[in-house]
């Protein structure tokens, strides 16, 4: 499930629970679903965080410099060819 779909479904579950109109068994089922969605979201975020850390740990990958820095010396290192 994508992050967007996960958050969308979690939002639906929360809204259903907040109405207070669900019978107890349905409310409990929605609550269980919500807990599972939160846990799945935490795992997804941890996975994304790990991927970002791996990318940033690679010496060849660095954040882009501010465009303002380029204006000062008219030199954009992104224009240089890889050796």
RATA-V223146 format. One line per field, one symbol per residue. phi: phi as a letter, one per 40 degrees, with the letter a starting at -180 (. if undefined). burial: I if it has 24 or more other C-alpha atoms within 12 Angstrom, else O. A space follows every 10 residues. Layout:
phi: ???
burial: ???
This chain:
phi: .ccccccccc cccccccccg cccdcccccc cccccccccc ccccccccdc cccccccccc baccccdccc ccbfbbcccc ccc
burial: OOOOOIOOII OOIIOOIOOO OOOOOOOOOI IOOIOOIOOO IOOOOOOOOO OOOOOOOOOO OOOOOOOOOO OOOOOOOOOO OOO
